[in-house]
């Protein structure tokens, strides 16, 4: 298994990457915005992506997005092909793309929004902290990328203040402390509370 910084030769995997992301979104039923092959190719060709290959077989992927002229950076589209899940590959990809982001954008705040507990755990181990959405980028292009997510109406109703996703942030200017492990019980309780609040809001607006 090789995990490398993607280059132009890896553009041939763009369609498969997009299909894998879309299939994962359907299985999870929440929280993953769609991508198109041209966008993925642009990330690959600009050296802003990491790809995992088993020989010539696609295994996993993640890419970098920058916002507000590099003030904020996000590691997006983290995906592992179903044939390679359960082997710790996502964690390896996440670490490499995180280090690559810090190398390319040393002063940038690296952020994430996710509903996935596994991603939250990986973020926490890398030094991310849970934050409110107000501490993330206010670049509207980022939030517009959420339009293909099934929960986009929640983001709109709250005027982009919150959603079912949890916001997390790594700030290189803050003194690094030993990362704290995320308690699964607490996270799941928070997610249930969010779902109850937002679903209740949907029902009331429909009356």
PATOR-511454 format. One record per residue: x, y, z of N, C-alpha, C in turn; residue in one letter; residue number from 1. Coordinates in steps of 0.02 Angstrom, whole numbers. Layout:
! residues N
+--------+--------+--------+--------+--------+--------+--------+--------+--------+------+-----+
|   n_px |   n_py |   n_pz |  ca_px |  ca_py |  ca_pz |   c_px |   c_py |   c_pz | type | seq |
+--------+--------+--------+--------+--------+--------+--------+--------+--------+------+-----+
|      X |      Y |      Z |      X |      Y |      Z |      X |      Y |      Z |    A | NUM |
...
+--------+--------+--------+--------+--------+--------+--------+--------+--------+------+-----+
//
This chain:
! residues 207
+--------+--------+--------+--------+--------+--------+--------+--------+--------+------+-----+
|   n_px |   n_py |   n_pz |  ca_px |  ca_py |  ca_pz |   c_px |   c_py |   c_pz | type | seq |
+--------+--------+--------+--------+--------+--------+--------+--------+--------+------+-----+
|     42 |    -60 |      0 |      0 |      0 |      0 |     44 |     62 |      0 |    X |   1 |
|     32 |    108 |    -47 |     68 |    171 |    -49 |     19 |    228 |    -36 |    X |   2 |
|     40 |    275 |      6 |      1 |    336 |     17 |     47 |    394 |     -2 |    X |   3 |
|     29 |    429 |    -56 |     74 |    480 |    -84 |     37 |    544 |    -99 |    X |   4 |
|     75 |    599 |   -106 |     47 |    662 |   -130 |     28 |    651 |   -204 |    X |   5 |
|    -35 |    662 |   -220 |    -59 |    648 |   -288 |    -29 |    696 |   -339 |    X |   6 |
|    -21 |    670 |   -401 |      4 |    711 |   -456 |    -39 |    697 |   -518 |    X |   7 |
|    -23 |    728 |   -574 |    -64 |    723 |   -634 |    -77 |    650 |   -656 |    X |   8 |
|    -30 |    606 |   -643 |    -39 |    536 |   -663 |    -98 |    503 |   -627 |    X |   9 |
|   -120 |    533 |   -572 |   -174 |    503 |   -533 |   -243 |    530 |   -552 |    X |  10 |
|   -245 |    574 |   -602 |   -310 |    602 |   -623 |   -357 |    549 |   -649 |    X |  11 |
|   -330 |    492 |   -671 |   -371 |    439 |   -698 |   -418 |    409 |   -646 |    X |  12 |
|   -405 |    423 |   -582 |   -447 |    395 |   -528 |   -503 |    442 |   -508 |    X |  13 |
|   -509 |    501 |   -539 |   -557 |    551 |   -518 |   -629 |    526 |   -517 |    X |  14 |
|   -650 |    492 |   -570 |   -719 |    466 |   -573 |   -732 |    416 |   -517 |    X |  15 |
|   -684 |    371 |   -506 |   -693 |    320 |   -454 |   -695 |    353 |   -384 |    X |  16 |
|   -655 |    404 |   -374 |   -655 |    440 |   -310 |   -724 |    470 |   -298 |    X |  17 |
|   -753 |    504 |   -348 |   -818 |    535 |   -341 |   -873 |    483 |   -329 |    X |  18 |
|   -869 |    427 |   -363 |   -919 |    374 |   -354 |   -915 |    345 |   -283 |    X |  19 |
|   -854 |    337 |   -258 |   -845 |    310 |   -191 |   -872 |    358 |   -138 |    X |  20 |
|   -860 |    423 |   -148 |   -886 |    473 |   -102 |   -962 |    473 |   -102 |    X |  21 |
|   -993 |    469 |   -162 |  -1066 |    470 |   -167 |  -1097 |    408 |   -136 |    X |  22 |
|  -1066 |    350 |   -148 |  -1091 |    288 |   -119 |  -1088 |    290 |    -43 |    X |  23 |
|  -1034 |    319 |    -16 |  -1028 |    324 |     57 |  -1081 |    369 |     86 |    X |  24 |
|  -1098 |    423 |     49 |  -1150 |    469 |     71 |  -1218 |    434 |     74 |    X |  25 |
|  -1231 |    392 |     25 |  -1295 |    355 |     23 |  -1300 |    306 |     81 |    X |  26 |
|  -1244 |    273 |     96 |  -1243 |    224 |    151 |  -1253 |    258 |    218 |    X |  27 |
|  -1216 |    313 |    229 |  -1220 |    349 |    293 |  -1286 |    387 |    300 |    X |  28 |
|  -1313 |    409 |    243 |  -1376 |    445 |    244 |  -1370 |    516 |    270 |    X |  29 |
|  -1309 |    542 |    275 |  -1300 |    609 |    302 |  -1231 |    637 |    289 |    X |  30 |
|  -1227 |    702 |    283 |  -1165 |    738 |    295 |  -1109 |    738 |    245 |    X |  31 |
|  -1115 |    708 |    186 |  -1060 |    710 |    138 |  -1083 |    747 |     75 |    X |  32 |
|  -1050 |    802 |     60 |  -1068 |    840 |      0 |  -1038 |    807 |    -62 |    X |  33 |
|  -1074 |    811 |   -118 |  -1050 |    780 |   -180 |   -992 |    820 |   -210 |    X |  34 |
|   -948 |    785 |   -246 |   -894 |    817 |   -283 |   -899 |    795 |   -356 |    X |  35 |
|   -870 |    835 |   -400 |   -869 |    815 |   -470 |   -797 |    801 |   -492 |    X |  36 |
|   -788 |    760 |   -544 |   -721 |    739 |   -565 |   -675 |    797 |   -582 |    X |  37 |
|   -700 |    849 |   -615 |   -658 |    906 |   -634 |   -628 |    940 |   -572 |    X |  38 |
|   -668 |    945 |   -520 |   -644 |    976 |   -458 |   -590 |    933 |   -426 |    X |  39 |
|   -601 |    868 |   -424 |   -552 |    822 |   -396 |   -487 |    825 |   -436 |    X |  40 |
|   -492 |    827 |   -502 |   -433 |    831 |   -545 |   -393 |    894 |   -531 |    X |  41 |
|   -428 |    950 |   -521 |   -393 |   1013 |   -506 |   -352 |   1007 |   -442 |    X |  42 |
|   -379 |    973 |   -392 |   -343 |    964 |   -329 |   -282 |    919 |   -339 |    X |  43 |
|   -291 |    867 |   -378 |   -236 |    820 |   -391 |   -180 |    855 |   -429 |    X |  44 |
|   -198 |    891 |   -481 |   -147 |    922 |   -523 |   -110 |    979 |   -488 |    X |  45 |
|   -141 |   1009 |   -438 |   -110 |   1063 |   -400 |    -70 |   1038 |   -339 |    X |  46 |
|    -65 |    973 |   -333 |    -28 |    945 |   -276 |    -63 |    954 |   -210 |    X |  47 |
|   -129 |    961 |   -211 |   -168 |    972 |   -150 |   -210 |    911 |   -132 |    X |  48 |
|   -183 |    852 |   -142 |   -220 |    792 |   -126 |   -172 |    735 |   -108 |    X |  49 |
|   -199 |    688 |    -71 |   -162 |    627 |    -52 |   -203 |    568 |    -77 |    X |  50 |
|   -169 |    519 |   -106 |   -204 |    460 |   -132 |   -170 |    397 |   -106 |    X |  51 |
|   -210 |    347 |    -90 |   -185 |    282 |    -69 |   -197 |    231 |   -125 |    X |  52 |
|   -146 |    195 |   -143 |   -151 |    146 |   -197 |   -123 |     78 |   -175 |    X |  53 |
|   -159 |     26 |   -193 |   -135 |    -42 |   -183 |   -115 |    -67 |   -252 |    X |  54 |
|    -51 |    -57 |   -269 |    -29 |    -68 |   -338 |    -59 |    -13 |   -380 |    X |  55 |
|   -102 |    -32 |   -428 |   -137 |     18 |   -469 |   -210 |     24 |   -449 |    X |  56 |
|   -229 |     -6 |   -393 |   -299 |     -6 |   -371 |   -310 |     51 |   -321 |    X |  57 |
|   -362 |     91 |   -334 |   -379 |    146 |   -289 |   -402 |    120 |   -222 |    X |  58 |
|   -375 |    149 |   -168 |   -392 |    128 |   -100 |   -419 |    184 |    -56 |    X |  59 |
|   -393 |    246 |    -66 |   -416 |    301 |    -24 |   -392 |    368 |    -49 |    X |  60 |
|   -422 |    421 |    -21 |   -409 |    488 |    -48 |   -429 |    542 |      2 |    X |  61 |
|   -396 |    600 |     -3 |   -415 |    660 |     34 |   -382 |    720 |      1 |    X |  62 |
|   -413 |    779 |      6 |   -383 |    837 |    -26 |   -387 |    900 |     18 |    X |  63 |
|   -349 |    950 |     -2 |   -345 |   1013 |     35 |   -386 |   1067 |      0 |    X |  64 |
|   -424 |   1105 |     40 |   -457 |   1165 |     16 |   -431 |   1224 |     57 |    X |  65 |
|   -421 |   1281 |     25 |   -400 |   1340 |     62 |   -451 |   1395 |     53 |    X |  66 |
|   -460 |   1435 |    106 |   -511 |   1487 |    107 |   -482 |   1552 |    135 |    X |  67 |
|   -510 |   1608 |    114 |   -488 |   1674 |    137 |   -413 |   1683 |    127 |    X |  68 |
|   -391 |   1669 |     65 |   -321 |   1678 |     46 |   -273 |   1638 |     90 |    X |  69 |
|   -293 |   1578 |    108 |   -249 |   1534 |    147 |   -253 |   1544 |    222 |    X |  70 |
|   -299 |   1586 |    245 |   -307 |   1595 |    317 |   -336 |   1533 |    350 |    X |  71 |
|   -380 |   1500 |    313 |   -410 |   1437 |    337 |   -397 |   1382 |    285 |    X |  72 |
|   -388 |   1321 |    310 |   -379 |   1263 |    267 |   -423 |   1207 |    293 |    X |  73 |
|   -452 |   1168 |    247 |   -492 |   1110 |    266 |   -465 |   1048 |    229 |    X |  74 |
|   -463 |    992 |    265 |   -446 |    928 |    233 |   -512 |    893 |    218 |    X |  75 |
|   -530 |    892 |    154 |   -598 |    871 |    135 |   -597 |    806 |     94 |    X |  76 |
|   -656 |    778 |     87 |   -665 |    720 |     44 |   -629 |    657 |     66 |    X |  77 |
|   -616 |    650 |    131 |   -581 |    591 |    156 |   -624 |    529 |    143 |    X |  78 |
|   -597 |    483 |    105 |   -635 |    424 |     86 |   -589 |    363 |     79 |    X |  79 |
|   -615 |    306 |     99 |   -579 |    242 |     90 |   -626 |    195 |     53 |    X |  80 |
|   -599 |    163 |      1 |   -639 |    116 |    -37 |   -664 |     60 |      8 |    X |  81 |
|   -726 |     36 |     -1 |   -754 |    -16 |     43 |   -709 |    -78 |     51 |    X |  82 |
|   -671 |    -95 |     -1 |   -628 |   -154 |      3 |   -569 |   -145 |     51 |    X |  83 |
|   -556 |    -84 |     72 |   -497 |    -70 |    113 |   -515 |    -39 |    181 |    X |  84 |
|   -578 |    -41 |    199 |   -599 |    -13 |    263 |   -584 |    -62 |    320 |    X |  85 |
|   -579 |    -34 |    380 |   -566 |    -75 |    439 |   -493 |    -93 |    447 |    X |  86 |
|   -448 |    -59 |    411 |   -376 |    -74 |    414 |   -335 |    -15 |    440 |    X |  87 |
|   -370 |     37 |    462 |   -334 |     96 |    487 |   -308 |    142 |    433 |    X |  88 |
|   -331 |    132 |    370 |   -306 |    171 |    314 |   -328 |    244 |    319 |    X |  89 |
|   -390 |    257 |    339 |   -415 |    326 |    343 |   -371 |    367 |    391 |    X |  90 |
|   -352 |    337 |    446 |   -311 |    372 |    496 |   -242 |    390 |    466 |    X |  91 |
|   -214 |    345 |    427 |   -149 |    358 |    395 |   -154 |    414 |    344 |    X |  92 |
|   -207 |    412 |    303 |   -218 |    464 |    253 |   -228 |    531 |    288 |    X |  93 |
|   -269 |    531 |    340 |   -284 |    593 |    377 |   -220 |    625 |    404 |    X |  94 |
|   -176 |    585 |    431 |   -114 |    611 |    459 |    -69 |    641 |    405 |    X |  95 |
|    -65 |    607 |    348 |    -22 |    632 |    294 |    -50 |    696 |    264 |    X |  96 |
|   -115 |    700 |    252 |   -144 |    761 |    223 |   -140 |    818 |    273 |    X |  97 |
|   -145 |    803 |    338 |   -139 |    855 |    389 |    -68 |    884 |    389 |    X |  98 |
|    -18 |    840 |    388 |     52 |    863 |    386 |     68 |    900 |    322 |    X |  99 |
|     39 |    878 |    266 |     48 |    911 |    202 |     17 |    981 |    204 |    X | 100 |
|    -41 |    987 |    236 |    -74 |   1052 |    243 |    -32 |   1100 |    284 |    X | 101 |
|     -3 |   1075 |    338 |     38 |   1117 |    381 |    102 |   1139 |    345 |    X | 102 |
|    126 |   1097 |    301 |    187 |   1114 |    262 |    171 |   1167 |    210 |    X | 103 |
|    115 |   1160 |    175 |     97 |   1207 |    122 |     68 |   1272 |    149 |    X | 104 |
|     33 |   1267 |    205 |      0 |   1326 |    235 |     18 |   1329 |    310 |    X | 105 |
|     80 |   1345 |    326 |    103 |   1341 |    396 |     67 |   1388 |    445 |    X | 106 |
|     39 |   1442 |    420 |      4 |   1490 |    465 |    -71 |   1481 |    465 |    X | 107 |
|    -96 |   1435 |    426 |   -169 |   1427 |    419 |   -200 |   1389 |    477 |    X | 108 |
|   -262 |   1408 |    493 |   -302 |   1369 |    540 |   -334 |   1312 |    500 |    X | 109 |
|   -327 |   1251 |    524 |   -354 |   1193 |    489 |   -419 |   1172 |    523 |    X | 110 |
|   -473 |   1169 |    484 |   -538 |   1155 |    516 |   -574 |   1098 |    482 |    X | 111 |
|   -626 |   1075 |    516 |   -664 |   1018 |    491 |   -736 |   1025 |    517 |    X | 112 |
|   -784 |   1005 |    476 |   -852 |    996 |    500 |   -872 |    925 |    481 |    X | 113 |
|   -898 |    888 |    528 |   -913 |    818 |    516 |   -966 |    792 |    563 |    X | 114 |
|  -1002 |    741 |    541 |  -1049 |    705 |    584 |  -1019 |    639 |    606 |    X | 115 |
|   -961 |    621 |    578 |   -931 |    556 |    590 |   -889 |    553 |    653 |    X | 116 |
|   -905 |    507 |    698 |   -868 |    501 |    760 |   -795 |    481 |    747 |    X | 117 |
|   -784 |    438 |    697 |   -716 |    416 |    681 |   -672 |    475 |    660 |    X | 118 |
|   -701 |    520 |    620 |   -664 |    579 |    598 |   -650 |    625 |    657 |    X | 119 |
|   -699 |    633 |    701 |   -689 |    674 |    761 |   -631 |    648 |    803 |    X | 120 |
|   -628 |    582 |    810 |   -574 |    552 |    849 |   -506 |    565 |    817 |    X | 121 |
|   -503 |    557 |    751 |   -440 |    570 |    715 |   -419 |    643 |    722 |    X | 122 |
|   -468 |    688 |    714 |   -454 |    760 |    722 |   -427 |    775 |    791 |    X | 123 |
|   -459 |    747 |    842 |   -439 |    759 |    910 |   -367 |    737 |    923 |    X | 124 |
|   -348 |    680 |    895 |   -281 |    653 |    903 |   -229 |    698 |    870 |    X | 125 |
|   -250 |    735 |    819 |   -204 |    781 |    783 |   -202 |    850 |    815 |    X | 126 |
|   -244 |    862 |    865 |   -242 |    926 |    900 |   -299 |    973 |    886 |    X | 127 |
|   -349 |    950 |    847 |   -408 |    992 |    835 |   -449 |    999 |    900 |    X | 128 |
|   -484 |   1055 |    905 |   -529 |   1067 |    962 |   -600 |   1080 |    936 |    X | 129 |
|   -652 |   1057 |    971 |   -720 |   1073 |    951 |   -732 |   1149 |    957 |    X | 130 |
|   -764 |   1179 |    907 |   -777 |   1251 |    908 |   -846 |   1264 |    878 |    X | 131 |
|   -871 |   1325 |    889 |   -933 |   1346 |    857 |   -918 |   1364 |    784 |    X | 132 |
|   -969 |   1364 |    743 |   -960 |   1380 |    672 |   -934 |   1451 |    662 |    X | 133 |
|   -946 |   1495 |    711 |   -924 |   1564 |    704 |   -848 |   1571 |    704 |    X | 134 |
|   -813 |   1519 |    728 |   -740 |   1519 |    729 |   -710 |   1491 |    665 |    X | 135 |
|   -752 |   1468 |    620 |   -729 |   1440 |    557 |   -731 |   1494 |    503 |    X | 136 |
|   -711 |   1476 |    442 |   -710 |   1525 |    388 |   -780 |   1554 |    375 |    X | 137 |
|   -782 |   1618 |    357 |   -846 |   1648 |    336 |   -850 |   1655 |    261 |    X | 138 |
|   -804 |   1621 |    225 |   -805 |   1621 |    152 |   -868 |   1584 |    129 |    X | 139 |
|   -912 |   1619 |     95 |   -976 |   1590 |     75 |   -969 |   1532 |     27 |    X | 140 |
|   -915 |   1531 |    -11 |   -904 |   1475 |    -58 |   -898 |   1409 |    -21 |    X | 141 |
|   -868 |   1411 |     39 |   -862 |   1349 |     78 |   -931 |   1324 |     98 |    X | 142 |
|   -972 |   1369 |    125 |  -1038 |   1348 |    149 |  -1084 |   1330 |     91 |    X | 143 |
|  -1075 |   1361 |     33 |  -1114 |   1342 |    -26 |  -1100 |   1270 |    -46 |    X | 144 |
|  -1040 |   1246 |    -29 |  -1023 |   1177 |    -45 |  -1064 |   1126 |     -8 |    X | 145 |
|  -1101 |   1149 |     43 |  -1144 |   1104 |     83 |  -1212 |   1093 |     50 |    X | 146 |
|  -1225 |   1126 |     -6 |  -1292 |   1125 |    -35 |  -1315 |   1055 |    -55 |    X | 147 |
|  -1268 |   1011 |    -72 |  -1287 |    944 |    -92 |  -1296 |    896 |    -33 |    X | 148 |
|  -1283 |    921 |     28 |  -1293 |    881 |     88 |  -1367 |    880 |    106 |    X | 149 |
|  -1393 |    824 |    129 |  -1465 |    819 |    144 |  -1485 |    863 |    203 |    X | 150 |
|  -1436 |    886 |    243 |  -1451 |    928 |    301 |  -1443 |   1002 |    288 |    X | 151 |
|  -1437 |   1021 |    224 |  -1423 |   1091 |    207 |  -1479 |   1137 |    232 |    X | 152 |
|  -1540 |   1113 |    235 |  -1595 |   1155 |    259 |  -1584 |   1176 |    332 |    X | 153 |
|  -1552 |   1131 |    371 |  -1538 |   1147 |    441 |  -1488 |   1205 |    444 |    X | 154 |
|  -1437 |   1202 |    402 |  -1386 |   1255 |    400 |  -1418 |   1321 |    381 |    X | 155 |
|  -1465 |   1319 |    334 |  -1499 |   1380 |    313 |  -1543 |   1408 |    368 |    X | 156 |
|  -1581 |   1364 |    402 |  -1626 |   1387 |    454 |  -1590 |   1420 |    513 |    X | 157 |
|  -1529 |   1398 |    525 |  -1490 |   1426 |    580 |  -1444 |   1482 |    558 |    X | 158 |
|  -1452 |   1504 |    494 |  -1410 |   1557 |    466 |  -1336 |   1540 |    472 |    X | 159 |
|  -1320 |   1476 |    459 |  -1252 |   1449 |    458 |  -1218 |   1452 |    527 |    X | 160 |
|  -1259 |   1454 |    580 |  -1231 |   1456 |    647 |  -1218 |   1386 |    674 |    X | 161 |
|  -1256 |   1337 |    649 |  -1246 |   1268 |    672 |  -1282 |   1220 |    625 |    X | 162 |
|  -1265 |   1156 |    633 |  -1297 |   1104 |    593 |  -1288 |   1038 |    630 |    X | 163 |
|  -1302 |    982 |    597 |  -1290 |    917 |    630 |  -1216 |    902 |    633 |    X | 164 |
|  -1176 |    935 |    592 |  -1104 |    927 |    594 |  -1076 |    961 |    656 |    X | 165 |
|  -1018 |    937 |    677 |   -980 |    969 |    731 |   -920 |   1004 |    700 |    X | 166 |
|   -908 |   1066 |    720 |   -851 |   1103 |    696 |   -790 |   1090 |    739 |    X | 167 |
|   -731 |   1080 |    706 |   -669 |   1069 |    743 |   -614 |   1111 |    710 |    X | 168 |
|   -566 |   1134 |    752 |   -516 |   1180 |    727 |   -447 |   1166 |    757 |    X | 169 |
|   -396 |   1167 |    714 |   -326 |   1165 |    736 |   -296 |   1234 |    722 |    X | 170 |
|   -274 |   1268 |    775 |   -244 |   1334 |    768 |   -170 |   1330 |    783 |    X | 171 |
|   -126 |   1337 |    733 |    -54 |   1330 |    744 |    -24 |   1383 |    790 |    X | 172 |
|    -60 |   1438 |    800 |    -33 |   1492 |    842 |    -46 |   1481 |    916 |    X | 173 |
|    -90 |   1433 |    931 |   -104 |   1419 |   1001 |    -56 |   1364 |   1026 |    X | 174 |
|    -36 |   1372 |   1089 |     10 |   1324 |   1119 |    -20 |   1254 |   1116 |    X | 175 |
|     19 |   1208 |   1089 |     -6 |   1139 |   1082 |     -4 |   1104 |   1150 |    X | 176 |
|    -59 |   1073 |   1166 |    -63 |   1033 |   1228 |    -78 |    961 |   1208 |    X | 177 |
|    -72 |    917 |   1255 |    -85 |    847 |   1241 |   -158 |    838 |   1222 |    X | 178 |
|   -171 |    810 |   1161 |   -240 |    803 |   1138 |   -281 |    760 |   1186 |    X | 179 |
|   -343 |    781 |   1197 |   -388 |    742 |   1240 |   -431 |    695 |   1197 |    X | 180 |
|   -441 |    635 |   1222 |   -481 |    588 |   1185 |   -555 |    608 |   1188 |    X | 181 |
|   -588 |    603 |   1131 |   -660 |    618 |   1129 |   -699 |    560 |   1159 |    X | 182 |
|   -744 |    576 |   1204 |   -785 |    524 |   1233 |   -844 |    509 |   1188 |    X | 183 |
|   -848 |    448 |   1164 |   -900 |    429 |   1116 |   -970 |    440 |   1144 |    X | 184 |
|   -979 |    426 |   1209 |  -1044 |    434 |   1240 |  -1067 |    506 |   1238 |    X | 185 |
|  -1021 |    552 |   1251 |  -1038 |    624 |   1251 |  -1056 |    648 |   1181 |    X | 186 |
|  -1015 |    626 |   1131 |  -1027 |    647 |   1063 |  -1094 |    622 |   1037 |    X | 187 |
|  -1110 |    560 |   1050 |  -1173 |    532 |   1027 |  -1233 |    567 |   1060 |    X | 188 |
|  -1225 |    585 |   1123 |  -1278 |    621 |   1158 |  -1289 |    690 |   1127 |    X | 189 |
|  -1234 |    724 |   1111 |  -1238 |    789 |   1079 |  -1272 |    783 |   1011 |    X | 190 |
|  -1255 |    731 |    973 |  -1286 |    722 |    907 |  -1361 |    709 |    913 |    X | 191 |
|  -1381 |    670 |    964 |  -1453 |    656 |    973 |  -1490 |    720 |    991 |    X | 192 |
|  -1459 |    763 |   1032 |  -1490 |    826 |   1051 |  -1499 |    870 |    989 |    X | 193 |
|  -1447 |    874 |    948 |  -1451 |    914 |    886 |  -1507 |    889 |    841 |    X | 194 |
|  -1509 |    823 |    831 |  -1559 |    794 |    787 |  -1629 |    809 |    813 |    X | 195 |
|  -1639 |    804 |    878 |  -1704 |    817 |    908 |  -1725 |    890 |    896 |    X | 196 |
|  -1678 |    935 |    909 |  -1693 |   1007 |    901 |  -1710 |   1024 |    829 |    X | 197 |
|  -1669 |   1000 |    782 |  -1679 |   1019 |    713 |  -1738 |    985 |    681 |    X | 198 |
|  -1751 |    921 |    700 |  -1809 |    887 |    674 |  -1873 |    918 |    701 |    X | 199 |
|  -1870 |    940 |    764 |  -1928 |    973 |    794 |  -1942 |   1038 |    757 |    X | 200 |
|  -1889 |   1074 |    740 |  -1897 |   1136 |    703 |  -1928 |   1125 |    635 |    X | 201 |
|  -1910 |   1070 |    603 |  -1937 |   1054 |    537 |  -2012 |   1040 |    542 |    X | 202 |
|  -2032 |   1002 |    593 |  -2102 |    985 |    601 |  -2144 |   1047 |    615 |    X | 203 |
|  -2119 |   1092 |    658 |  -2156 |   1152 |    674 |  -2166 |   1197 |    613 |    X | 204 |
|  -2113 |   1201 |    571 |  -2118 |   1245 |    512 |  -2166 |   1216 |    461 |    X | 205 |
|  -2179 |   1151 |    465 |  -2223 |   1118 |    417 |  -2296 |   1124 |    436 |    X | 206 |
|  -2308 |   1143 |    501 |  -2378 |   1148 |    524 |  -2411 |   1211 |    499 |    X | 207 |
+--------+--------+--------+--------+--------+--------+--------+--------+--------+------+-----+
//
